[in-house]
């Protein structure tokens, strides 16, 4: 198999110098039986002419090449850049190999290089030390409780249910739905007193603390025996991967009033929620749908806050109509909005980067196909491109966007930015709302 070297000029004369990278390249070719076909030296990391020449070569010679690079940083200065280039090489039918001494496969190496920060590593180290000492990290898993000194202690009745779930799944051969039904029929309930669902059963079966996970089990304190053997737990994980997950609700899109609407009773934000609704038609057929609404995040004024809910469309229409009324009554509002700083822009790139890291972690473990990574990377690329039309910040002050005919064609993120162009917040009660326009800056 032909091998192509792709190396980055680095200062010094160590192993990662160009000479050291070339020696490692030829040594790898000799060990693996590859034929060195060409090498590409990157002298300008910013513009990457060497990488472009490598792509041109692959387009001319076709698939089947092994691309040998020193390490992840040879491919880019960021997670997105490196990942984009790995996927581009894969799309051309080439296989990437790093030769800097770490045998981890390329996607895992990229995740290791950029997926953690120094601060994040310190936080994880501190949490690991706390866990090893047997202290609780957040809400304890089913089967455990937080003891007096903050350490975890087993709850025998709950751990008996855990062992029953694993027994029904491993020895009994039951599926997740049947296990949930068996538990409910037997009068078993979750910690919160609710009926068992497929989701709650699956969470039990996939939690490694019940198999004596070295780090997680340490939280349970001394004397806590695993509820299932490591061998049985591994068989459970393999079986879970073979079976499709239960149907999940449609992907929830953003809410236009996120961070703009606040409860008039307690001052807490109004948050968006999606609920599934089932009903039976007159014909006898069952139907299912989803509805979206806003509710008060707090229950501090419980008898009022719990009733402070609005259908998504009704609240957004009320706010939009209120903005139009303000514009009609106060001509200075438009001038105020024009002075607003562009820091209120809602950009999806940060959330895409977070999803990109999670997707990369799954792909490195073989749990996510590369086309899915490509689609997510394409979303990020589009998010960084110049924006035109109603999504451009300079267009958010166009009052025509508040008209019903234009409003229906806007996505929730753009709707939020249009509203945020005119108002600071909307204070919401059960029967009315009050808009706070922008103040003079």
C-alpha positions as CSV (number, residue, x, y, z in Angstrom):
1,X,0.0,0.0,0.0
2,X,1.3,3.5,-0.9
3,X,2.2,5.8,2.0
4,X,2.2,9.5,1.9
5,X,3.9,11.6,4.6
6,X,2.5,14.9,5.8
7,X,4.8,16.8,8.2
8,X,4.9,20.2,9.8
9,X,8.0,22.2,10.2
10,X,8.8,22.6,13.9
11,X,11.7,24.4,15.6
12,X,14.5,22.4,17.2
13,X,16.0,19.1,16.3
14,X,14.1,16.6,18.3
15,X,12.0,13.7,17.1
16,X,9.2,16.1,16.0
17,X,11.6,18.0,13.7
18,X,11.1,17.4,10.0
19,X,14.2,15.1,9.9
20,X,12.8,13.2,12.9
21,X,9.4,12.9,11.3
22,X,10.8,11.7,8.0
23,X,12.9,9.0,9.8
24,X,9.8,7.8,11.7
25,X,7.9,7.8,8.4
26,X,10.4,5.6,6.6
27,X,10.7,3.3,9.6
28,X,7.0,2.8,9.7
29,X,6.9,2.0,6.0
30,X,9.6,-0.6,6.4
31,X,7.8,-2.2,9.4
32,X,4.3,-2.3,7.8
33,X,5.4,-3.0,4.3
34,X,4.2,0.3,2.8
35,X,5.7,1.9,-0.2
36,X,6.7,5.5,0.4
37,X,5.2,7.4,-2.5
38,X,5.5,11.1,-1.6
39,X,6.0,13.5,1.3
40,X,4.4,16.9,1.9
41,X,6.1,19.4,4.1
42,X,4.0,22.1,5.7
43,X,5.9,25.4,6.0
44,X,3.0,27.7,6.4
45,X,0.5,26.4,9.0
46,X,-1.9,29.3,8.4
47,X,-2.6,28.7,4.7
48,X,-1.6,25.0,4.6
49,X,-0.2,24.8,1.0
50,X,1.2,21.3,1.8
51,X,-2.2,20.0,2.8
52,X,-3.7,21.4,-0.4
53,X,-1.0,19.7,-2.4
54,X,-1.7,16.4,-0.6
55,X,-5.4,16.7,-1.5
56,X,-4.5,17.4,-5.1
57,X,-2.3,14.3,-5.2
58,X,-5.0,12.1,-3.7
59,X,-7.6,13.4,-6.3
60,X,-5.1,12.4,-9.1
61,X,-4.0,9.0,-7.7
62,X,-7.3,7.7,-6.2
63,X,-8.1,6.0,-2.9
64,X,-6.1,3.4,-1.0
65,X,-3.3,5.5,0.5
66,X,-2.0,5.6,4.1
67,X,-1.5,9.2,5.3
68,X,1.3,9.3,7.9
69,X,1.4,12.4,10.1
70,X,3.3,13.1,13.3
71,X,0.3,14.0,15.5
72,X,-3.1,15.7,15.6
73,X,-1.5,19.2,15.7
74,X,-0.1,18.5,12.2
75,X,-3.6,18.7,10.9
76,X,-4.8,22.0,12.3
77,X,-4.8,24.6,15.1
78,X,-8.2,23.6,16.5
79,X,-10.6,20.7,17.0
80,X,-12.8,21.7,14.1
81,X,-9.8,22.2,11.7
82,X,-8.2,18.8,12.6
83,X,-11.5,17.0,12.4
84,X,-12.4,18.6,9.1
85,X,-9.2,17.4,7.6
86,X,-9.5,13.9,9.0
87,X,-12.9,13.5,7.5
88,X,-11.8,15.0,4.1
89,X,-9.0,12.4,3.9
90,X,-11.4,9.6,4.9
91,X,-13.8,10.8,2.1
92,X,-11.0,10.3,-0.4
93,X,-10.5,6.7,0.7
94,X,-7.3,7.3,2.7
95,X,-6.4,6.1,6.2
96,X,-4.7,8.3,8.6
97,X,-1.9,7.2,11.0
98,X,-0.1,9.2,13.7
99,X,3.5,8.2,14.5
100,X,4.3,10.3,17.6
101,X,4.2,7.3,19.9
102,X,0.6,7.2,21.0
103,X,-1.2,4.2,19.5
104,X,-4.7,5.6,19.9
105,X,-6.7,5.8,16.7
106,X,-6.9,9.3,15.0
107,X,-10.3,10.4,16.2
108,X,-9.5,9.5,19.8
109,X,-6.2,11.3,19.5
110,X,-7.9,14.5,18.3
111,X,-10.4,14.3,21.2
112,X,-7.5,13.8,23.6
113,X,-5.7,16.8,22.1
114,X,-8.5,19.3,22.1
115,X,-11.3,17.7,24.0
116,X,-10.0,18.7,27.4
117,X,-8.6,21.9,28.7
118,X,-6.1,22.4,31.6
119,X,-8.9,23.8,33.7
120,X,-11.2,20.9,32.8
121,X,-8.5,18.4,33.7
122,X,-8.0,20.1,37.1
123,X,-11.8,19.9,37.8
124,X,-11.9,16.3,36.8
125,X,-8.9,15.5,38.9
126,X,-10.5,17.1,41.9
127,X,-13.8,15.3,41.3
128,X,-12.0,12.0,40.9
129,X,-10.2,12.5,44.2
130,X,-13.5,13.4,45.9
131,X,-15.1,10.3,44.4
132,X,-12.2,8.0,45.4
133,X,-12.6,9.3,48.9
134,X,-16.2,8.0,48.8
135,X,-18.0,11.4,48.7
136,X,-21.1,12.1,46.7
137,X,-20.9,13.9,43.4
138,X,-24.4,15.2,42.8
139,X,-27.5,13.1,43.0
140,X,-26.6,9.5,44.0
141,X,-27.7,6.7,41.6
142,X,-30.6,4.5,42.4
143,X,-29.5,2.0,45.1
144,X,-27.5,4.5,47.0
145,X,-28.0,7.5,49.3
146,X,-25.8,10.2,50.8
147,X,-24.7,9.4,54.3
148,X,-24.1,11.9,57.1
149,X,-20.5,12.8,56.1
150,X,-21.4,13.1,52.4
151,X,-20.3,9.6,51.5
152,X,-22.6,7.2,49.7
153,X,-24.2,4.2,51.4
154,X,-26.2,1.4,49.8
155,X,-30.0,1.2,50.1
156,X,-30.7,-2.6,50.4
157,X,-34.3,-2.4,49.1
158,X,-33.2,-0.4,46.0
159,X,-30.2,-2.6,45.4
160,X,-32.5,-5.6,45.5
161,X,-34.5,-4.0,42.6
162,X,-31.3,-3.4,40.7
163,X,-30.3,-7.1,41.0
164,X,-33.8,-8.1,39.9
165,X,-33.5,-5.9,36.8
166,X,-30.2,-7.5,35.8
167,X,-31.5,-11.0,36.6
168,X,-34.6,-10.5,34.4
169,X,-32.5,-9.1,31.6
170,X,-29.6,-11.6,31.7
171,X,-31.1,-14.9,33.1
172,X,-34.7,-14.2,32.2
173,X,-34.0,-12.9,28.7
174,X,-36.7,-10.2,29.0
175,X,-36.6,-7.0,27.0
176,X,-36.6,-3.6,28.6
177,X,-40.3,-2.9,28.1
178,X,-41.3,-6.3,29.6
179,X,-39.0,-5.6,32.6
180,X,-40.6,-2.3,33.2
181,X,-44.0,-3.9,33.0
182,X,-43.0,-6.7,35.4
183,X,-41.7,-4.2,38.0
184,X,-44.9,-2.1,37.8
185,X,-47.1,-5.2,38.1
186,X,-45.1,-6.2,41.1
187,X,-45.7,-2.9,42.8
188,X,-42.1,-1.7,42.5
189,X,-41.6,2.1,42.1
190,X,-38.7,4.4,41.4
191,X,-37.1,6.5,44.1
192,X,-39.6,9.3,43.3
193,X,-42.6,7.0,43.6
194,X,-43.2,6.9,39.8
195,X,-43.8,3.8,37.7
196,X,-40.8,2.3,35.9
197,X,-40.3,3.3,32.3
198,X,-38.1,1.9,29.6
199,X,-35.8,4.9,30.0
200,X,-35.3,4.3,33.8
201,X,-34.7,0.6,33.3
202,X,-32.1,1.3,30.6
203,X,-30.3,3.7,32.9
204,X,-29.9,1.0,35.5
205,X,-28.6,-1.5,33.0
206,X,-26.1,0.9,31.5
207,X,-24.7,2.3,34.8
208,X,-21.3,0.7,35.5
209,X,-21.4,1.5,39.2
210,X,-23.5,-1.7,39.7
211,X,-20.7,-3.8,38.2
212,X,-18.1,-2.4,40.6
213,X,-16.6,0.3,38.3
214,X,-13.3,1.2,39.9
215,X,-13.9,4.9,40.2
216,X,-17.7,4.9,40.6
217,X,-17.8,2.1,43.0
218,X,-15.4,3.9,45.3
219,X,-18.1,6.4,45.9
220,X,-20.2,3.7,47.5
221,X,-17.7,3.4,50.4
222,X,-16.2,0.2,51.8
223,X,-18.1,-3.0,52.0
224,X,-20.4,-2.5,49.0
225,X,-20.4,-5.5,46.8
226,X,-21.2,-5.2,43.0
227,X,-24.8,-6.0,42.1
228,X,-23.7,-7.8,38.9
229,X,-20.4,-9.3,37.8
230,X,-18.2,-7.5,35.3
231,X,-18.7,-10.4,32.8
232,X,-22.5,-10.2,33.0
233,X,-22.4,-6.4,32.8
234,X,-20.4,-6.6,29.6
235,X,-22.8,-9.0,28.1
236,X,-25.7,-6.6,29.0
237,X,-23.9,-3.7,27.2
238,X,-23.3,-5.8,24.1
239,X,-27.0,-6.8,24.0
240,X,-28.1,-3.1,24.6
241,X,-26.0,-2.1,21.5
242,X,-27.7,-4.8,19.4
243,X,-31.2,-3.6,20.2
244,X,-32.5,-0.3,18.9
245,X,-33.3,2.4,21.5
246,X,-36.9,3.2,22.1
247,X,-38.4,5.9,19.9
248,X,-37.5,9.3,21.2
249,X,-39.4,12.5,20.7
250,X,-38.5,14.8,17.8
251,X,-35.4,16.9,18.3
252,X,-36.5,20.0,20.3
253,X,-35.9,23.3,18.6
254,X,-35.0,26.5,20.4
255,X,-37.6,28.7,22.1
256,X,-37.7,32.3,20.8
257,X,-38.3,33.8,24.2
258,X,-35.4,32.0,26.0
259,X,-33.7,34.6,28.3
260,X,-36.3,37.3,27.4
261,X,-39.5,36.2,29.3
262,X,-39.7,36.3,33.1
263,X,-42.4,35.4,35.6
264,X,-44.3,38.4,37.0
265,X,-44.9,36.7,40.3
266,X,-41.4,35.6,41.3
267,X,-39.1,37.1,38.7
268,X,-37.6,33.8,37.6
269,X,-37.2,33.0,33.9
270,X,-40.0,31.5,31.9
271,X,-38.5,28.4,30.4
272,X,-39.7,26.4,27.4
273,X,-40.9,22.8,27.7
274,X,-42.0,20.1,25.3
275,X,-44.5,17.4,26.4
276,X,-45.9,14.4,24.7
277,X,-49.7,14.0,24.5
278,X,-51.6,10.8,23.7
279,X,-55.3,10.5,23.0
280,X,-57.8,8.1,21.4
281,X,-59.7,9.2,18.3
282,X,-63.4,8.5,17.8
283,X,-62.5,5.8,15.4
284,X,-60.7,4.0,18.3
285,X,-57.2,4.6,16.9
286,X,-54.6,6.0,19.2
287,X,-52.8,9.2,18.3
288,X,-49.7,10.9,19.7
289,X,-48.4,14.4,19.4
290,X,-46.2,17.0,21.1
291,X,-47.0,20.5,22.4
292,X,-44.7,23.3,23.5
293,X,-45.2,25.8,26.2
294,X,-43.6,28.3,28.6
295,X,-43.7,27.9,32.3
296,X,-42.2,29.6,35.4
297,X,-38.9,27.9,36.3
298,X,-39.5,28.5,40.0
299,X,-42.1,27.3,42.5
300,X,-41.4,29.9,45.2
301,X,-44.9,31.4,44.8
302,X,-46.3,27.9,44.1
303,X,-50.0,28.6,43.9
304,X,-49.4,31.3,41.3
305,X,-46.2,30.2,39.6
306,X,-47.5,26.7,38.9
307,X,-50.4,28.2,37.0
308,X,-48.2,30.7,35.1
309,X,-48.0,28.7,31.8
310,X,-48.5,29.9,28.3
311,X,-48.7,28.0,25.0
312,X,-45.6,28.8,22.9
313,X,-47.5,30.4,20.0
314,X,-49.8,32.4,22.2
315,X,-47.0,34.0,24.3
316,X,-44.8,34.7,21.3
317,X,-47.7,36.4,19.5
318,X,-48.5,38.5,22.6
319,X,-44.9,39.7,22.9
320,X,-44.7,40.4,19.2
321,X,-48.0,42.3,19.2
322,X,-46.7,44.2,22.2
323,X,-43.5,45.2,20.4
324,X,-45.5,46.4,17.4
325,X,-47.7,48.5,19.8
326,X,-44.6,50.0,21.4
327,X,-43.2,51.0,18.0
328,X,-46.5,52.6,17.1
329,X,-46.7,54.6,20.3
330,X,-43.0,55.5,20.8
331,X,-41.0,56.6,17.8
332,X,-37.9,56.8,20.0
333,X,-37.9,53.1,20.6
334,X,-36.4,52.5,17.1
335,X,-33.6,55.0,17.8
336,X,-32.9,53.3,21.1
337,X,-32.7,49.9,19.4
338,X,-30.2,51.2,16.8
339,X,-27.8,52.1,19.6
340,X,-27.9,48.6,21.0
341,X,-24.5,46.8,21.1
342,X,-24.3,43.6,19.0
343,X,-23.6,41.5,22.1
344,X,-27.1,40.2,22.2
345,X,-26.6,38.0,19.1
346,X,-27.6,34.4,19.7
347,X,-25.0,32.3,17.9
348,X,-25.4,28.5,17.5
349,X,-21.7,27.9,17.0
350,X,-20.8,27.4,20.7
351,X,-23.5,24.8,21.1
352,X,-22.5,23.1,17.9
353,X,-18.9,22.9,19.2
354,X,-20.1,21.2,22.3
355,X,-22.1,18.7,20.3
356,X,-19.1,18.2,18.0
357,X,-16.9,17.1,21.0
358,X,-19.6,14.7,22.2
359,X,-20.0,13.3,18.7
360,X,-16.2,12.9,18.3
361,X,-16.0,11.0,21.5
362,X,-18.7,8.6,20.2
363,X,-17.0,8.2,16.8
364,X,-13.7,7.5,18.4
365,X,-15.3,4.5,20.2
366,X,-17.0,3.3,17.0
367,X,-20.5,4.3,18.1
368,X,-21.1,7.0,15.5
369,X,-20.6,6.8,11.7
370,X,-18.3,9.4,10.1
371,X,-21.1,10.8,7.9
372,X,-22.8,12.1,11.0
373,X,-19.6,13.9,12.0
374,X,-19.4,15.4,8.6
375,X,-23.0,16.8,8.9
376,X,-22.2,18.3,12.2
377,X,-19.0,19.9,10.9
378,X,-20.9,21.3,8.0
379,X,-23.4,22.9,10.4
380,X,-20.5,24.6,12.2
381,X,-19.0,25.8,8.9
382,X,-22.3,27.3,7.9
383,X,-22.5,29.0,11.3
384,X,-19.2,30.8,10.7
385,X,-20.1,32.0,7.1
386,X,-21.3,35.6,6.5
387,X,-25.0,35.8,7.2
388,X,-27.4,37.3,4.7
389,X,-31.2,38.0,4.8
390,X,-33.2,38.1,8.0
391,X,-30.5,36.1,9.9
392,X,-28.1,39.0,9.5
393,X,-27.8,41.2,12.6
394,X,-28.2,44.4,10.6
395,X,-31.7,43.2,9.5
396,X,-33.1,42.5,13.0
397,X,-34.4,46.1,13.3
398,X,-36.5,45.7,10.2
399,X,-40.1,46.2,11.5
400,X,-41.4,44.1,8.6
401,X,-40.0,41.0,10.3
402,X,-42.7,41.5,13.0
403,X,-45.5,41.1,10.5
404,X,-47.2,37.7,10.6
405,X,-46.4,36.8,7.0
406,X,-42.6,37.3,7.6
407,X,-42.6,36.0,11.2
408,X,-43.8,32.5,10.3
409,X,-40.7,32.1,8.0
410,X,-38.2,32.8,10.8
411,X,-36.4,30.2,12.8
412,X,-36.6,30.5,16.7
413,X,-33.0,31.8,17.0
414,X,-33.7,34.7,14.5
415,X,-37.1,35.4,16.2
416,X,-35.3,35.8,19.6
417,X,-32.7,38.1,18.1
418,X,-35.4,40.2,16.4
419,X,-37.3,40.6,19.7
420,X,-34.1,41.3,21.7
421,X,-33.4,44.1,19.2
422,X,-36.4,46.0,20.6
423,X,-36.9,44.9,24.2
424,X,-34.9,44.0,27.3
425,X,-37.5,41.5,28.7
426,X,-41.1,40.5,28.8
427,X,-42.6,40.2,32.3
428,X,-45.4,37.6,32.2
429,X,-48.4,36.9,34.4
430,X,-51.2,34.4,33.8
431,X,-53.5,37.0,32.2
432,X,-51.2,39.8,31.0
433,X,-47.6,40.8,30.2
434,X,-45.4,43.9,30.4
435,X,-42.6,44.7,28.0
436,X,-39.5,46.6,29.1
437,X,-38.1,48.5,26.0
438,X,-34.4,49.2,25.6
439,X,-33.1,52.0,27.8
440,X,-31.1,54.9,26.4
441,X,-27.4,53.9,26.2
